[in-house]
Structure formats: structure tokens, C-alpha cells
Amino acid sequence: MPAPQTLLADMFAAAVNAARPENCLAAHLPPPPKGRTVVIGAGKASAAMARVAEQHLQGNVSGCVVTRYGHAVDCQHIEIIEAAHPVPDQAGIQAARQILDLVSNLTADDLVIALISGGGSALLPMPAPGITLSDKQDISRQLLRSGATISQMNTVRRHLSAIKGGHLAAACYPARVVNLIISDIPGDNPADVASGPTVADTTTCADALEILQRYKVNVPDSVRRILEEGVSETVKPDHPHMANVDTRVIASSQHALMAAADVARQAGITPVVLGDAIEGESREVATVMAAIAHQVRRHGQPAQAPCVLLSGGETTVTVRGDGRGGRNVEFLLSLALALQGAEKICAVAGDTDGVDGQEETAGAFVFPDTLERAHTLGMAPRHFLDNNNAHEFFERLDNSLVTGPTLTNVNDFRAILVL
């Protein structure tokens, strides 16, 4: 069997590779239409998706997609625009306007291929009438610190938008729209990926307002009135302009977990998939998973060692400190504290896009001696956790997982190896 860190790194790499556009997109591309093929998209994977699309599509192909700064790749026929994530900027607004212009005046003979992936909510901002970019930026920052789930955040985002929540798909009518989605959302609801610019939405302005109230997000009176009056409502499934929309999720957390499970089996390790849509506060999820790992060591349940506990989804962090956080490293630091140096238990957790929180670091590793080494260096692990400063904690231990941009995004990946 490979060394534990090598095996964990190999499982993470396999999870990411399973969701790379070059490995999952081409088989889902539709045949050419009678008219034009227009490729649009938004998300951290959209540029890589566009490159694969134009390599395989035939006929008259053009388009424009927006991705995160540093995630662009070279394309010949599809324009790549970069913008800010996770808080939107003016470049994203300009990209949104350009994409809307691109799909105007299409005919029933034309085809729109929408390449949608995680991160598109911030990358494709177009505030609804009466809402400013500054309003959206401030609300986004508050939501990111509030502990709200990604689905809840995206419910708010699409009800403050003139392009999300199906509005972009409606603008494509009467052309046919094929959505190819790499999902970063627990449960893989297409309406939540990038806040569903090309997908009909069943949530309401009232739902968005309730979420803002629940998490005590301060919003201007103008925004509150818009939601209360329902004037920024999203496009619903029965809208006639949604009749020609075909939606396919081509990669997800489940695909990534299955690829990692194959790596484990090849190494003689039993994979146990705990779930592909796990949510909750990062430190609390870690406590539960530490208990499962202890159960394996003590009682051989739910599997005998050696095994690996695999899970995906997206946990949340309620920010209370001023450290360099990230939900995956916060999970790992809490896990280390709950394991208390238990023998033969190691772990990796990382965001499959290569960016955990706002750091250019995917995640980190935990080993039985993690706490001991920290104390030797004069670090108090609990203090780092209380200050949401887990990135610095693992950097000092030289246990960070750094991949660079992976050009895909199927959310968090966690593996706890019990030997």
C-alpha cells in the first residue's frame, strides 16, 4: 500500500480528474443545428469546458463564457472573459451584458449550449432594476460570513438578478438551449448551480427575504421593497420561453467519490461513502466524522479497517474570527482536535476547484501527530480554530494541499483513512 499521504493525495487527484471537462463533456454535446451554435457559460470550469466544446463541435460556432481570474484557457472561436469570485465585480457585469447581447435575436434553427459550473453566481452578476452592484457585493459578503448554505445563498442571489433564475434562458428563446452542468451543489439541483441563469426556478422572492431575515443580513430598504413586492421574481418552469431547454448534469460530487473509491480499492482499502451532499457547520461535521472513524477503530463499524470514509457536499463556516479560514481546513482542524492524535487515522479535505475559501490553497492533510507537532511549534490548535485561521495552522505544519486552479468544481472532497 502507498504511504498514507500519497494514497490520500491520489484519491483527491482522482476525484478532481473525474470531473475535468476533458473527461466528462464531449459525450454530452448535441448534434449541430440547422442554424448557428452559440456557446455561453459561467463558472470556474467554463473556460475549460468551452475549449473542449469547440474542439468537438461542428458547423458555425461562436460564443462567450466568463470564468474566475486565473482560470482562462486559450480558445479560438469562444471568447473567454475573467471576473471576480466570490464577490462580483464590474468585469462580471460587463460579461453578463455581452452574453445577453450574444443570445438576442436568435431563431428556432439556432442552438445555445450553456456551460455552467460552480462560481457562476459571482461571475455572472447583473443586478435587477433598482439594485446596485454595491448592494450585491455587500449582501454577498454578509452571506459568505453568515453560515448560510450555498443553496440559500443562491436563492437570494437569483432574486436580486436580472440574468439568473432562468432569465438568460428566456432571453435565448426561440432557440433551443442545452445546459451542460458541472455541479458544485449538494443534491445537484441545476437551479442552484451558478444560481441557475439558464434553468427555471421554483423558489420565490419571499423565500429570499426569509433567508436574509434568518441570517440577519442587513439590506437597503430599496432591496427589501423589491423582494417584498416580488418585482424581481425568477422565471418559473411553466414559462413558455423555457419549453426548449434541456438540462444535463454531466459531473458531480458522486462521480468524484466513485473515482476516489476505485483508487482505494486498488490499494486494498475498503471505501465507505458517507454521502455526496453533506452540509452543516464545518467543525460540527468534523466532530461527527471523527466519531465514525473512532467506531471503525474500536468496533469495525461501519467497516473493518483498513477503510476510507469518503464524503462530498459543502459545509459552511460561521465566521467569528479574523483568520484565514476556508471550510475544508476548518473541518480538518476540528477533526484533528476530535481525534486527539488517534493512531492510524489520517485525512485529507479540499475544494475540488483548488481554492478553499479565498485562499489559493485547496485544503490540507491531518495525521496522528498533527496536534503534537503544533504544540512543539508553540501553536495552540484551539486558538486557531476559534479565530477561523486554519489555513495558517496547516501552512506552518507544511501540510497544506496546493493544486493550483483545477478548472473544474464539484465541491468539497473529504477522505478519512483508517488503517
C-alpha positions in Angstrom: 0.0 0.0 0.0 1.3 3.5 -0.7 2.2 5.8 2.1 -1.0 7.4 3.7 -0.3 10.9 2.4 0.4 9.6 -1.1 -2.8 7.5 -1.1 -4.9 10.4 0.2 -3.4 12.7 -2.5 -4.1 10.1 -5.2 -7.7 9.9 -4.1 -8.1 13.6 -4.2 -6.5 13.8 -7.7 -8.8 11.0 -9.0 -11.8 12.8 -7.7 -10.8 16.0 -9.5 -9.9 14.2 -12.7 -13.3 12.6 -12.9 -14.9 16.0 -13.1 -12.5 17.7 -15.5 -14.2 18.8 -18.7 -11.9 16.9 -20.9 -13.1 13.7 -19.2 -16.9 14.3 -19.0 -18.1 16.9 -21.5 -17.7 15.7 -25.1 -20.1 12.7 -24.8 -23.0 15.1 -23.9 -22.6 17.6 -26.8 -25.7 17.7 -29.0 -25.5 17.4 -32.8 -25.2 20.6 -34.9 -28.4 22.6 -35.6 -29.7 23.9 -38.9 -28.5 27.4 -37.8 -25.8 28.7 -35.6 -24.3 27.2 -32.4 -23.8 29.8 -29.7 -21.8 28.7 -26.7 -22.3 30.7 -23.4 -21.3 29.9 -19.9 -20.2 30.9 -16.4 -18.2 29.3 -13.7 -14.8 28.2 -12.6 -14.8 25.4 -15.2 -16.5 27.3 -18.0 -13.3 28.2 -19.9 -12.0 24.6 -19.8 -15.5 23.4 -20.8 -15.5 25.9 -23.8 -12.2 24.6 -25.0 -13.5 21.0 -25.1 -16.7 22.1 -26.7 -15.1 23.9 -29.6 -12.7 21.0 -30.2 -15.7 18.7 -30.8 -18.5 20.9 -32.2 -19.1 21.2 -35.9 -20.5 24.0 -38.0 -20.9 27.7 -37.3 -19.7 28.0 -33.6 -19.2 31.2 -31.6 -19.7 32.3 -28.1 -18.6 33.8 -24.8 -18.1 32.5 -21.3 -16.9 34.1 -18.1 -14.6 32.5 -15.6 -12.6 33.4 -12.5 -9.4 35.4 -12.7 -6.6 33.0 -13.4 -8.9 30.3 -14.8 -8.8 31.3 -18.5 -7.6 28.9 -21.3 -7.0 29.6 -25.0 -10.0 29.2 -27.3 -10.3 30.1 -31.0 -14.0 30.7 -31.5 -15.3 31.3 -28.0 -14.3 34.5 -26.1 -13.1 34.0 -22.5 -13.7 36.8 -20.0 -12.3 36.8 -16.5 -14.1 38.3 -13.5 -14.1 38.2 -9.7 -15.1 35.5 -7.3 -16.6 35.1 -4.7 -17.6 38.8 -4.6 -18.8 40.1 -8.0 -17.1 43.0 -9.8 -17.7 45.3 -12.8 -16.0 42.9 -15.2 -18.6 40.3 -14.4 -21.4 42.8 -15.1 -19.8 43.6 -18.5 -19.5 39.8 -19.3 -23.2 39.3 -18.4 -24.3 42.1 -20.7 -22.1 40.7 -23.5 -23.6 37.3 -23.1 -27.1 38.6 -23.1 -26.4 40.6 -26.3 -25.0 37.4 -27.8 -28.2 35.4 -27.4 -30.5 38.2 -28.6 -32.3 37.8 -31.9 -31.7 34.0 -32.2 -34.1 31.9 -34.3 -35.7 28.5 -33.8 -33.0 27.0 -36.0 -30.2 28.1 -33.6 -28.7 26.2 -30.7 -27.4 27.6 -27.4 -25.0 25.4 -25.4 -24.8 26.7 -21.8 -21.7 25.6 -20.0 -22.5 26.1 -16.3 -20.3 25.4 -13.3 -19.8 26.4 -9.7 -18.7 30.0 -9.1 -21.1 31.4 -11.8 -23.2 33.2 -9.3 -20.5 35.7 -8.6 -19.0 35.7 -12.1 -22.3 36.5 -13.9 -23.8 39.4 -12.0 -26.5 41.6 -13.4 -28.4 43.4 -10.6 -32.1 43.6 -11.1 -33.5 47.1 -11.7 -33.3 49.1 -8.5 -30.4 47.1 -7.1 -26.7 48.2 -7.5 -23.5 46.2 -7.8 -22.5 47.7 -4.4 -25.7 46.2 -2.9 -25.0 42.8 -4.3 -21.3 42.9 -3.2 -22.3 43.8 0.4 -25.0 41.2 0.6 -22.7 38.6 -0.8 -20.0 39.3 1.8 -22.5 39.1 4.6 -24.0 35.8 3.3 -20.5 34.3 3.0 -19.8 35.0 6.7 -23.3 34.1 7.9 -23.2 30.3 7.8 -25.9 30.1 5.2 -25.8 27.1 2.9 -24.9 27.5 -0.8 -28.5 26.8 -1.8 -29.7 29.5 0.5 -27.2 32.0 -0.8 -28.1 31.2 -4.4 -31.8 31.6 -3.7 -31.0 35.2 -2.6 -28.6 35.8 -5.5 -31.0 34.9 -8.2 -33.8 37.0 -6.8 -31.5 40.0 -6.9 -30.5 39.4 -10.5 -31.8 40.2 -14.0 -29.9 37.3 -15.6 -30.0 34.4 -13.1 -33.0 32.3 -12.2 -33.8 31.4 -15.8 -33.7 34.9 -17.2 -30.8 34.1 -19.5 -32.6 31.0 -20.9 -35.7 33.1 -21.5 -33.6 35.6 -23.5 -32.4 32.8 -25.8 -36.0 31.9 -27.0 -36.9 30.6 -29.5 -33.5 28.9 -29.9 -33.0 25.5 -28.3 -30.9 25.6 -25.1 -28.8 22.7 -23.9 -27.4 23.1 -20.4 -24.3 21.1 -19.6 -23.7 21.5 -15.9 -20.8 20.5 -13.6 -22.5 20.6 -10.2 -20.9 22.0 -7.1 -24.3 21.9 -5.2 -25.2 19.3 -2.6 -28.1 17.4 -4.2 -27.2 18.6 -7.7 -30.2 20.9 -8.2 -29.5 22.6 -11.5 -31.3 25.7 -10.4 -28.7 26.2 -7.7 -25.6 25.8 -9.8 -24.4 29.4 -10.6 -27.9 30.4 -9.4 -29.4 28.8 -12.5 -29.2 31.5 -15.2 -30.5 29.1 -17.8 -32.7 26.9 -15.5 -36.3 27.6 -14.3 -36.7 28.3 -10.6 -39.4 27.3 -8.2 -38.3 29.5 -5.3 -39.7 32.9 -4.7 -38.8 36.4 -3.6 -40.5 35.6 -0.3 -38.1 32.7 0.2 -35.1 35.0 -0.5 -36.4 37.6 2.0 -36.9 34.9 4.7 -33.3 33.7 4.3 -32.0 37.3 4.6 -34.0 37.7 7.8 -33.0 34.3 9.2 -29.3 35.1 8.9 -29.7 38.7 10.0 -28.3 40.1 6.7 -28.6 43.9 6.5 -30.1 45.1 3.2 -31.1 48.5 2.0 -34.7 49.4 2.2 -34.8 49.5 -1.7 -33.8 45.9 -1.9 -36.2 44.9 0.8 -39.1 46.5 -1.0 -38.2 44.9 -4.3 -38.3 41.4 -2.6 -41.5 42.2 -0.7 -43.3 43.4 -3.8 -42.0 40.4 -5.9 -40.8 42.6 -8.8 -37.6 40.6 -9.2 -39.2 37.2 -9.4 -37.4 34.5 -11.3 -38.6 32.5 -14.4 -40.9 29.6 -13.5 -41.0 26.1 -15.1 -44.3 26.8 -16.9 -43.0 29.9 -18.6 -43.4 29.4 -22.4 -39.8 30.5 -23.1 -38.5 27.6 -21.1 -40.1 24.9 -23.3 -36.9 24.4 -25.4 -34.5 24.0 -22.5 -32.7 20.6 -22.0 -30.6 20.3 -18.8 -28.0 17.7 -18.1 -25.7 17.4 -15.0 -22.5 15.9 -16.5 -20.3 15.8 -13.4 -21.0 15.9 -9.7 -19.6 15.1 -6.3 -20.9 11.5 -6.7 -18.7 11.0 -9.8 -15.7 12.3 -7.9 -16.3 10.0 -4.9 -16.7 6.9 -7.1 -13.3 7.7 -8.8 -11.7 8.0 -5.4 -13.3 4.8 -4.2 -11.7 3.0 -7.2 -8.3 4.2 -6.1 -8.9 3.0 -2.6 -9.9 -0.5 -3.8 -6.8 -0.8 -6.0 -4.8 -0.2 -2.8 -6.6 -2.8 -0.8 -8.6 -0.3 1.2 -12.4 -0.6 1.6 -14.2 2.6 0.6 -17.2 3.7 2.6 -19.1 6.6 1.0 -20.9 8.5 3.7 -22.7 10.9 1.4 -22.2 13.2 -1.6 -24.3 16.1 -0.3 -23.2 16.6 3.3 -23.9 20.1 4.7 -23.6 21.7 8.1 -21.1 23.7 10.1 -17.6 22.5 9.2 -16.4 22.0 12.8 -19.6 20.1 13.7 -19.5 17.8 10.7 -15.8 17.0 11.6 -16.8 16.0 15.1 -19.4 13.5 13.7 -16.9 12.1 11.2 -14.3 11.7 13.9 -16.7 9.7 15.9 -17.3 7.4 12.9 -13.6 6.9 12.5 -13.3 6.0 16.2 -16.1 3.5 15.7 -14.2 1.8 12.9 -11.0 1.5 15.0 -12.9 0.3 18.1 -15.7 -1.9 16.7 -15.1 -2.4 13.0 -18.2 -0.5 12.1 -19.4 0.5 9.5 -16.5 -1.3 8.0 -13.3 -3.1 9.2 -10.0 -1.3 8.9 -8.3 -0.6 6.6 -11.0 1.5 5.1 -11.5 5.1 4.0 -14.5 7.3 4.8 -15.4 9.3 1.7 -17.8 12.3 1.6 -18.7 15.3 -0.5 -21.0 18.2 -0.3 -20.4 21.7 1.0 -20.1 22.6 4.7 -20.3 26.1 6.0 -18.3 28.3 8.3 -19.9 31.0 10.5 -17.0 33.4 10.7 -16.3 34.7 14.2 -12.6 35.4 14.0 -10.4 37.3 11.6 -8.1 34.5 10.4 -7.6 33.0 7.0 -10.3 30.4 7.0 -11.8 28.0 4.5 -14.4 25.4 5.2 -12.2 22.4 4.4 -9.2 23.4 6.5 -11.6 24.4 9.3 -13.1 20.9 9.0 -9.7 19.3 9.3 -8.6 21.3 12.3 -11.8 20.4 14.1 -11.3 16.8 13.0 -7.7 16.8 14.5 -9.0 18.1 17.8 -11.7 15.5 17.9 -9.4 12.6 17.0 -6.8 13.7 19.6 -3.9 12.0 17.9 -5.7 8.7 17.4 -3.3 6.2 15.9 -3.6 5.1 12.3 -6.1 7.8 11.3 -5.2 10.3 8.6 -7.3 12.6 6.5 -7.4 15.0 3.5 -10.1 17.6 2.7 -10.1 20.0 -0.1 -12.1 22.0 -2.5 -12.0 20.4 -6.0 -11.6 23.8 -7.6 -8.2 24.2 -5.9 -9.4 27.2 -3.8 -10.7 26.7 -0.2 -12.4 29.9 0.9 -10.5 32.9 -0.5 -7.0 31.2 -0.4 -5.2 29.8 -3.4 -4.9 26.5 -1.4 -7.2 23.5 -2.0 -7.1 22.1 1.6 -4.7 20.2 3.8 -3.8 16.9 5.5 -4.2 15.6 9.0 -2.0 12.9 10.6 -1.9 11.3 14.1 1.0 13.6 15.1 -0.7 16.9 13.8 -1.6 18.2 17.3 1.8 17.1 18.8 3.7 18.9 16.1 1.6 22.0 16.5 2.3 22.1 20.2 6.0 21.6 19.6 5.9 24.7 17.4 4.2 26.7 20.1 0.8 26.7 18.4 -2.5 26.3 20.2 -4.8 24.5 17.8 -8.0 25.5 19.6 -7.0 29.2 19.3 -6.5 28.8 15.5 -9.9 27.2 15.2 -11.6 29.8 17.3 -10.1 32.5 15.1 -11.1 30.7 11.8 -7.4 30.6 11.0 -6.9 27.0 9.9 -5.0 27.9 6.6 -2.2 29.4 8.6 -2.2 26.5 11.0 -1.6 23.9 8.3 0.8 26.1 6.4 3.1 26.3 9.5 3.0 22.5 9.7 3.7 22.2 5.9 0.6 20.1 5.5 -1.3 22.3 3.0 -2.7 20.8 -0.2 -1.9 23.1 -3.1 -3.0 22.2 -6.6 -3.5 25.5 -8.4 -6.7 26.0 -10.4 -8.1 22.6 -11.4 -10.5 24.1 -13.9 -13.4 22.1 -12.5 -15.6 22.3 -9.4 -17.7 19.6 -7.8 -17.4 21.0 -4.3 -15.6 19.6 -1.3 -13.9 16.2 -1.1 -13.1 14.5 2.2 -11.3 11.3 2.9 -10.5 9.9 6.3 -8.2 6.9 6.1 -8.4 4.4 9.0 -5.7 1.8 9.0 
